Protein backbone atom coordinates (compact mmCIF):
# COMPACT_ATOMS: atom_id res chain seq x y z
CA UNK A 1 0.00 0.00 0.00
CA UNK A 2 1.09 3.55 -0.68
CA UNK A 3 1.85 5.29 2.60
CA UNK A 4 3.25 8.63 3.72
CA UNK A 5 4.16 9.17 7.36
CA UNK A 6 5.13 12.60 8.63
CA UNK A 7 7.02 13.35 11.81
CA UNK A 8 8.91 16.16 13.50
CA UNK A 9 6.10 18.50 14.46
CA UNK A 10 5.91 20.14 17.85
CA UNK A 11 6.03 23.39 19.79
CA UNK A 12 8.65 25.94 18.81
CA UNK A 13 9.21 29.56 19.76
CA UNK A 14 8.90 32.38 17.23
CA UNK A 15 12.16 32.76 15.36
CA UNK A 16 13.02 29.12 15.93
CA UNK A 17 13.57 26.23 13.54
CA UNK A 18 12.03 22.84 12.98
CA UNK A 19 12.60 20.05 10.48
CA UNK A 20 9.73 17.90 9.32
CA UNK A 21 10.24 14.48 7.76
CA UNK A 22 8.03 12.31 5.61
CA UNK A 23 8.83 8.67 4.93
CA UNK A 24 7.25 7.14 1.84
CA UNK A 25 6.53 3.50 1.11
CA UNK A 26 4.71 1.41 -1.45
CA UNK A 27 5.80 3.30 -4.57
CA UNK A 28 8.88 4.37 -6.53
CA UNK A 29 9.57 7.52 -4.53
CA UNK A 30 12.16 9.03 -6.87
CA UNK A 31 9.68 9.02 -9.75
CA UNK A 32 7.34 11.49 -8.08
CA UNK A 33 7.09 15.17 -7.37
CA UNK A 34 6.37 15.63 -3.69
CA UNK A 35 4.54 18.49 -2.04
CA UNK A 36 4.09 20.03 1.39
CA UNK A 37 0.65 21.43 2.15
CA UNK A 38 -0.40 23.04 5.43
CA UNK A 39 -3.63 23.91 7.18
CA UNK A 40 -3.87 26.30 10.08
CA UNK A 41 -6.45 25.33 12.74
CA UNK A 42 -9.92 25.97 11.34
CA UNK A 43 -8.50 27.51 8.19
CA UNK A 44 -8.21 26.61 4.53
CA UNK A 45 -5.64 24.39 2.94
CA UNK A 46 -2.46 26.15 1.73
CA UNK A 47 0.06 24.83 -0.76
CA UNK A 48 3.56 25.38 0.70
CA UNK A 49 5.92 24.06 -1.96
CA UNK A 50 7.07 21.07 -3.92
CA UNK A 51 10.13 19.30 -5.25
CA UNK A 52 10.81 17.29 -8.39
CA UNK A 53 11.62 13.59 -8.19
CA UNK A 54 15.36 14.08 -8.67
CA UNK A 55 15.42 17.20 -6.49
CA UNK A 56 16.44 19.44 -9.38
CA UNK A 57 13.48 21.80 -9.12
CA UNK A 58 11.70 23.34 -6.16
CA UNK A 59 8.92 25.88 -5.82
CA UNK A 60 7.53 27.72 -2.80
CA UNK A 61 4.64 29.94 -1.87
CA UNK A 62 5.78 33.53 -1.34
CA UNK A 63 5.02 33.52 2.38
CA UNK A 64 7.69 30.87 3.08
CA UNK A 65 10.23 31.67 0.35
CA UNK A 66 13.66 32.16 1.93
CA UNK A 67 12.58 30.68 5.27
CA UNK A 68 11.55 27.13 4.34
CA UNK A 69 13.59 24.60 2.36
CA UNK A 70 12.26 21.41 0.82
CA UNK A 71 14.67 18.57 0.22
CA UNK A 72 14.59 14.83 -0.32
CA UNK A 73 16.78 11.77 0.12
CA UNK A 74 15.65 9.24 -2.46
CA UNK A 75 17.89 6.55 -0.99
CA UNK A 76 15.86 6.82 2.20
CA UNK A 77 12.48 7.42 0.50
CA UNK A 78 12.26 10.56 2.57
CA UNK A 79 11.03 14.11 2.08
CA UNK A 80 11.98 16.98 4.36
CA UNK A 81 10.81 20.48 5.20
CA UNK A 82 13.35 22.65 6.99
CA UNK A 83 11.53 25.57 8.57
CA UNK A 84 13.55 28.53 9.86
CA UNK A 85 12.57 31.92 11.25
CA UNK A 86 9.22 30.51 12.24
CA UNK A 87 6.30 32.82 12.87
CA UNK A 88 3.02 32.40 14.71
CA UNK A 89 1.23 32.31 11.37
CA UNK A 90 3.18 29.18 10.42
CA UNK A 91 1.19 27.26 13.03
CA UNK A 92 -0.58 24.51 11.12
CA UNK A 93 -0.88 20.84 10.38
CA UNK A 94 1.68 20.04 7.69
CA UNK A 95 0.86 17.35 5.17
CA UNK A 96 3.23 15.45 2.90
CA UNK A 97 1.61 14.77 -0.48
CA UNK A 98 2.52 12.64 -3.47
CA UNK A 99 1.89 14.29 -6.82
CA UNK A 100 0.90 12.05 -9.72
CA UNK A 101 0.88 12.86 -13.41
CA UNK A 102 -2.21 11.33 -14.95
CA UNK A 103 -0.89 11.86 -18.46
CA UNK A 104 -2.13 15.36 -19.13
CA UNK A 105 1.06 17.07 -18.01
CA UNK A 106 -0.40 18.32 -14.75
CA UNK A 107 0.28 16.75 -11.37
CA UNK A 108 -2.27 16.09 -8.66
CA UNK A 109 -1.98 15.17 -5.00
CA UNK A 110 -3.38 11.67 -4.91
CA UNK A 111 -1.87 10.42 -1.67
CA UNK A 112 -1.62 12.37 1.59
CA UNK A 113 -0.01 11.66 4.92
CA UNK A 114 -1.87 12.03 8.20
CA UNK A 115 -0.17 15.34 8.94
CA UNK A 116 2.03 16.65 11.74
CA UNK A 117 1.16 19.66 13.88
CA UNK A 118 3.54 22.57 14.17
CA UNK A 119 2.78 25.17 16.84
CA UNK A 120 4.76 28.39 16.91
CA UNK A 121 4.25 30.14 20.22
CA UNK A 122 6.17 31.62 23.09
CA UNK B 1 -0.41 34.78 -9.28
CA UNK B 2 -3.65 32.95 -9.91
CA UNK B 3 -6.39 33.39 -7.31
CA UNK B 4 -9.22 30.91 -6.91
CA UNK B 5 -12.64 31.82 -5.54
CA UNK B 6 -15.32 29.33 -4.58
CA UNK B 7 -19.04 29.79 -4.20
CA UNK B 8 -21.11 29.48 -2.23
CA UNK B 9 -19.12 29.45 0.99
CA UNK B 10 -21.71 27.16 2.54
CA UNK B 11 -24.32 24.96 0.93
CA UNK B 12 -27.13 23.62 3.12
CA UNK B 13 -28.75 20.57 1.56
CA UNK B 14 -30.50 17.33 2.48
CA UNK B 15 -29.42 13.78 1.66
CA UNK B 16 -30.58 12.94 -1.84
CA UNK B 17 -30.23 16.53 -3.08
CA UNK B 18 -27.89 17.60 -5.84
CA UNK B 19 -24.98 19.84 -4.90
CA UNK B 20 -23.46 22.27 -7.37
CA UNK B 21 -20.20 23.91 -6.32
CA UNK B 22 -18.39 26.60 -8.28
CA UNK B 23 -14.72 27.50 -8.59
CA UNK B 24 -13.48 30.50 -10.54
CA UNK B 25 -9.87 31.31 -11.42
CA UNK B 26 -8.54 34.85 -11.86
CA UNK B 27 -6.93 33.77 -15.11
CA UNK B 28 -7.09 30.69 -17.27
CA UNK B 29 -5.81 27.45 -15.76
CA UNK B 30 -6.82 25.49 -18.87
CA UNK B 31 -8.10 22.16 -17.49
CA UNK B 32 -5.45 21.91 -14.78
CA UNK B 33 -7.83 21.88 -11.86
CA UNK B 34 -8.58 19.39 -9.12
CA UNK B 35 -11.31 19.03 -6.52
CA UNK B 36 -10.67 17.68 -3.03
CA UNK B 37 -12.97 16.60 -0.23
CA UNK B 38 -11.99 17.09 3.39
CA UNK B 39 -13.76 15.74 6.44
CA UNK B 40 -13.01 16.91 10.00
CA UNK B 41 -9.74 15.54 11.32
CA UNK B 42 -8.76 14.03 7.98
CA UNK B 43 -6.44 14.97 5.15
CA UNK B 44 -8.02 16.12 1.90
CA UNK B 45 -8.90 13.42 -0.60
CA UNK B 46 -8.56 13.81 -4.36
CA UNK B 47 -11.92 13.55 -6.11
CA UNK B 48 -11.44 15.05 -9.57
CA UNK B 49 -8.34 15.83 -11.64
CA UNK B 50 -7.93 17.60 -14.97
CA UNK B 51 -11.26 19.29 -14.24
CA UNK B 52 -13.45 16.34 -15.15
CA UNK B 53 -11.76 13.01 -14.41
CA UNK B 54 -12.68 11.05 -11.33
CA UNK B 55 -9.80 9.77 -9.25
CA UNK B 56 -9.55 6.09 -8.40
CA UNK B 57 -12.34 4.83 -6.18
CA UNK B 58 -14.46 7.96 -6.39
CA UNK B 59 -18.19 7.26 -6.81
CA UNK B 60 -19.86 8.20 -10.08
CA UNK B 61 -22.16 10.66 -8.31
CA UNK B 62 -19.19 13.04 -8.27
CA UNK B 63 -18.57 14.86 -11.54
CA UNK B 64 -16.52 17.84 -12.61
CA UNK B 65 -16.77 20.17 -15.56
CA UNK B 66 -15.33 23.37 -16.93
CA UNK B 67 -12.14 24.77 -18.38
CA UNK B 68 -10.33 28.06 -18.52
CA UNK B 69 -11.61 30.08 -15.56
CA UNK B 70 -14.94 28.51 -14.57
CA UNK B 71 -15.37 25.09 -13.04
CA UNK B 72 -18.14 23.12 -11.39
CA UNK B 73 -18.23 20.14 -9.08
CA UNK B 74 -21.57 18.36 -9.04
CA UNK B 75 -22.57 15.76 -6.48
CA UNK B 76 -25.69 13.91 -7.56
CA UNK B 77 -27.92 12.57 -4.80
CA UNK B 78 -25.93 13.46 -1.70
CA UNK B 79 -25.04 10.62 0.62
CA UNK B 80 -24.57 11.21 4.38
CA UNK B 81 -20.80 10.77 3.97
CA UNK B 82 -20.64 13.58 1.38
CA UNK B 83 -21.19 16.35 3.91
CA UNK B 84 -17.74 17.89 4.08
CA UNK B 85 -15.62 20.78 2.82
CA UNK B 86 -14.65 20.85 -0.85
CA UNK B 87 -11.61 22.64 -2.23
CA UNK B 88 -10.58 23.35 -5.78
CA UNK B 89 -6.87 23.50 -6.59
CA UNK B 90 -5.19 24.82 -9.73
CA UNK B 91 -2.13 23.08 -11.11
CA UNK B 92 -1.46 25.37 -14.06
CA UNK B 93 1.24 27.69 -12.76
CA UNK B 94 3.26 28.27 -9.58
CA UNK B 95 2.46 29.05 -6.87
CA UNK B 96 -0.36 26.55 -6.67
CA UNK B 97 -3.10 27.94 -4.45
CA UNK B 98 -6.17 26.16 -3.23
CA UNK B 99 -9.55 27.82 -3.23
CA UNK B 100 -11.11 28.92 0.07
CA UNK B 101 -13.48 25.97 0.14
CA UNK B 102 -17.22 25.27 0.12
CA UNK B 103 -18.78 23.60 3.10
CA UNK B 104 -21.63 21.25 2.26
CA UNK B 105 -23.70 20.91 5.41
CA UNK B 106 -26.83 19.03 6.31
CA UNK B 107 -29.94 21.19 6.13
Contacts between the chains, C-beta under 8 A, distances in Angstrom:
chain1	res1	chain2	res2	distance
A	37	B	44	7.8
A	37	B	98	8.0
A	44	B	87	7.1
A	44	B	98	6.3
A	44	B	99	7.8
A	44	B	100	5.2
A	44	B	101	5.3
A	45	B	36	7.5
A	45	B	38	7.2
A	45	B	44	6.1
A	45	B	87	5.6
A	45	B	89	7.9
A	45	B	98	4.6
A	45	B	101	7.5
A	46	B	97	7.6
A	46	B	98	6.7
A	47	B	89	7.4
A	47	B	95	6.3
A	47	B	96	4.5
A	47	B	97	6.1
A	47	B	98	6.2
A	50	B	96	7.7
A	59	B	94	4.5
A	59	B	95	6.8
A	59	B	96	7.8
A	60	B	95	7.4
A	61	B	95	4.6
A	61	B	97	7.8
A	62	B	1	7.9
A	62	B	95	6.7
A	95	B	43	5.6
A	95	B	44	7.9
A	102	B	49	5.6
A	102	B	50	6.4
A	102	B	53	6.9
A	104	B	31	7.2
A	104	B	32	7.5
A	104	B	50	4.9
A	105	B	32	8.0
A	106	B	31	7.9
A	106	B	32	4.1
A	106	B	49	7.5
A	106	B	50	6.5
A	106	B	91	4.3
A	106	B	92	7.2
A	107	B	91	6.1
A	108	B	34	4.9
A	108	B	46	5.9
A	108	B	49	4.2
A	108	B	50	7.9
A	108	B	55	7.7
A	108	B	89	7.9
A	108	B	91	6.3
A	109	B	34	7.5
A	109	B	36	7.7
A	109	B	44	7.6
A	109	B	46	6.1
A	109	B	89	7.7
A	110	B	46	5.0
A	110	B	49	7.8
A	110	B	55	6.2
A	110	B	56	7.7
A	112	B	43	3.8
A	112	B	44	6.4
A	112	B	45	7.5
A	113	B	43	6.9
A	114	B	43	6.5
A	115	B	43	6.0
